Amino acid sequence: MNVLIAGANGKIGRRLIPHLAADNLQVRAMVRDASQAESLRQLGAHEVVEADLEQDCRHALEGQDIVIFTAGSGPHTGPEKTIDVDQNGAISLIDQAKETGVGRFIMVSSMRADNPESGPEKLRHYFVAKGKADEHLRTSGLNYTIVRPGRLTEEPPTETVTLAPRLDNFGDISREDVALVLAETARRDLPDSEFDVITGNTPVRDALDSL
């Protein structure tokens, strides 16, 4: 199976590559800077392709079964760049994925993307952008999974989570554990689905089985 990671050199993307490579999946890492290629190959990427989310990415999407969108401007970026990447870049990649015959799209979103007003005012532009991209994916016709992690940390993985279609309590989760959740999601033939996820007490596989 061929998997494209958009944002492969990011903090989640780099952690995801080894998980997918361990399953003998053919990982194509999509980056904006070709100088990042060698380090991503060392992590297990089968191929590295240079592409910009704000441009035509169809050459990167050709022949891929799954796209995992881990790219992002970050919650501390100004509204304009957030809209360019997290909203418009994601929407454009969804459309191009459909055009090129990709079967499945896994989106890394954020808790509160479906209810931006519940978050801090300084981050609402980020939640709004994520929410618009998520809604576009829902109506795209692609098979999709939307993964909405809580506050991302650099803590070591626990490999245990709390996961549900919606969680009332906003919490933390390590980027390592998000990568594990994404890898386990990619391994499964899930129907259209979306869920919040934070650190918890349930092993990742068991949590996904409960969806």
VENCORUR-V550813 format. One record per residue. N is the residue number from 1. PHI is phi in whole degrees, 0 to 359 (NA if undefined). D_LAST is the distance of its C-alpha to the last C-alpha in whole Angstrom. Layout:
n->N phi->PHI d_last->D_LAST
n->N phi->PHI d_last->D_LAST
//
This chain:
n->1 phi->NA d_last->23
n->2 phi->259 d_last->25
n->3 phi->233 d_last->23
n->4 phi->261 d_last->24
n->5 phi->256 d_last->24
n->6 phi->273 d_last->25
n->7 phi->86 d_last->27
n->8 phi->295 d_last->27
n->9 phi->269 d_last->29
n->10 phi->282 d_last->28
n->11 phi->293 d_last->26
n->12 phi->273 d_last->23
n->13 phi->303 d_last->24
n->14 phi->296 d_last->26
n->15 phi->284 d_last->24
n->16 phi->282 d_last->22
n->17 phi->307 d_last->24
n->18 phi->299 d_last->25
n->19 phi->298 d_last->21
n->20 phi->289 d_last->21
n->21 phi->297 d_last->25
n->22 phi->295 d_last->24
n->23 phi->269 d_last->22
n->24 phi->62 d_last->25
n->25 phi->280 d_last->24
n->26 phi->274 d_last->27
n->27 phi->266 d_last->26
n->28 phi->255 d_last->28
n->29 phi->265 d_last->29
n->30 phi->259 d_last->30
n->31 phi->223 d_last->32
n->32 phi->272 d_last->35
n->33 phi->240 d_last->37
n->34 phi->296 d_last->38
n->35 phi->292 d_last->40
n->36 phi->276 d_last->36
n->37 phi->300 d_last->36
n->38 phi->297 d_last->37
n->39 phi->295 d_last->35
n->40 phi->286 d_last->32
n->41 phi->296 d_last->33
n->42 phi->295 d_last->34
n->43 phi->283 d_last->30
n->44 phi->125 d_last->29
n->45 phi->295 d_last->29
n->46 phi->287 d_last->31
n->47 phi->209 d_last->32
n->48 phi->238 d_last->33
n->49 phi->235 d_last->34
n->50 phi->268 d_last->35
n->51 phi->200 d_last->34
n->52 phi->243 d_last->34
n->53 phi->303 d_last->31
n->54 phi->272 d_last->34
n->55 phi->231 d_last->35
n->56 phi->285 d_last->35
n->57 phi->245 d_last->32
n->58 phi->296 d_last->32
n->59 phi->295 d_last->34
n->60 phi->283 d_last->31
n->61 phi->274 d_last->29
n->62 phi->303 d_last->31
n->63 phi->82 d_last->29
n->64 phi->266 d_last->26
n->65 phi->272 d_last->23
n->66 phi->228 d_last->20
n->67 phi->248 d_last->21
n->68 phi->245 d_last->19
n->69 phi->267 d_last->21
n->70 phi->249 d_last->22
n->71 phi->288 d_last->25
n->72 phi->180 d_last->26
n->73 phi->280 d_last->29
n->74 phi->93 d_last->28
n->75 phi->291 d_last->28
n->76 phi->259 d_last->31
n->77 phi->281 d_last->33
n->78 phi->295 d_last->35
n->79 phi->303 d_last->33
n->80 phi->297 d_last->35
n->81 phi->291 d_last->34
n->82 phi->298 d_last->30
n->83 phi->295 d_last->31
n->84 phi->299 d_last->32
n->85 phi->263 d_last->29
n->86 phi->290 d_last->26
n->87 phi->258 d_last->27
n->88 phi->291 d_last->29
n->89 phi->297 d_last->29
n->90 phi->295 d_last->25
n->91 phi->298 d_last->26
n->92 phi->297 d_last->29
n->93 phi->293 d_last->27
n->94 phi->300 d_last->24
n->95 phi->297 d_last->27
n->96 phi->291 d_last->29
n->97 phi->298 d_last->26
n->98 phi->295 d_last->26
n->99 phi->299 d_last->29
n->100 phi->266 d_last->29
n->101 phi->88 d_last->27
n->102 phi->296 d_last->24
n->103 phi->270 d_last->21
n->104 phi->215 d_last->18
n->105 phi->229 d_last->18
n->106 phi->251 d_last->16
n->107 phi->253 d_last->17
n->108 phi->272 d_last->17
n->109 phi->250 d_last->18
n->110 phi->202 d_last->18
n->111 phi->305 d_last->17
n->112 phi->79 d_last->19
n->113 phi->296 d_last->20
n->114 phi->270 d_last->19
n->115 phi->206 d_last->21
n->116 phi->303 d_last->24
n->117 phi->293 d_last->26
n->118 phi->277 d_last->24
n->119 phi->259 d_last->25
n->120 phi->300 d_last->29
n->121 phi->303 d_last->31
n->122 phi->291 d_last->32
n->123 phi->252 d_last->29
n->124 phi->295 d_last->28
n->125 phi->298 d_last->29
n->126 phi->291 d_last->27
n->127 phi->296 d_last->24
n->128 phi->298 d_last->25
n->129 phi->298 d_last->26
n->130 phi->298 d_last->22
n->131 phi->297 d_last->21
n->132 phi->293 d_last->24
n->133 phi->294 d_last->22
n->134 phi->299 d_last->19
n->135 phi->296 d_last->20
n->136 phi->297 d_last->22
n->137 phi->295 d_last->19
n->138 phi->303 d_last->17
n->139 phi->261 d_last->21
n->140 phi->282 d_last->22
n->141 phi->91 d_last->21
n->142 phi->283 d_last->19
n->143 phi->294 d_last->16
n->144 phi->221 d_last->14
n->145 phi->225 d_last->12
n->146 phi->251 d_last->13
n->147 phi->256 d_last->12
n->148 phi->247 d_last->14
n->149 phi->285 d_last->16
n->150 phi->280 d_last->18
n->151 phi->295 d_last->22
n->152 phi->277 d_last->22
n->153 phi->231 d_last->24
n->154 phi->260 d_last->26
n->155 phi->292 d_last->26
n->156 phi->298 d_last->25
n->157 phi->290 d_last->21
n->158 phi->258 d_last->20
n->159 phi->64 d_last->17
n->160 phi->229 d_last->15
n->161 phi->218 d_last->13
n->162 phi->249 d_last->11
n->163 phi->219 d_last->8
n->164 phi->198 d_last->7
n->165 phi->307 d_last->8
n->166 phi->207 d_last->11
n->167 phi->247 d_last->13
n->168 phi->281 d_last->17
n->169 phi->264 d_last->18
n->170 phi->283 d_last->19
n->171 phi->217 d_last->19
n->172 phi->261 d_last->20
n->173 phi->203 d_last->19
n->174 phi->285 d_last->21
n->175 phi->298 d_last->21
n->176 phi->300 d_last->21
n->177 phi->288 d_last->18
n->178 phi->298 d_last->16
n->179 phi->300 d_last->18
n->180 phi->295 d_last->16
n->181 phi->300 d_last->13
n->182 phi->297 d_last->14
n->183 phi->297 d_last->16
n->184 phi->295 d_last->13
n->185 phi->296 d_last->11
n->186 phi->296 d_last->14
n->187 phi->288 d_last->15
n->188 phi->256 d_last->12
n->189 phi->271 d_last->12
n->190 phi->270 d_last->9
n->191 phi->290 d_last->10
n->192 phi->309 d_last->11
n->193 phi->203 d_last->8
n->194 phi->204 d_last->9
n->195 phi->200 d_last->9
n->196 phi->273 d_last->11
n->197 phi->210 d_last->12
n->198 phi->221 d_last->15
n->199 phi->299 d_last->16
n->200 phi->203 d_last->15
n->201 phi->242 d_last->16
n->202 phi->257 d_last->13
n->203 phi->306 d_last->13
n->204 phi->306 d_last->11
n->205 phi->298 d_last->10
n->206 phi->294 d_last->9
n->207 phi->296 d_last->7
n->208 phi->290 d_last->5
n->209 phi->298 d_last->6
n->210 phi->278 d_last->4
n->211 phi->295 d_last->0
//
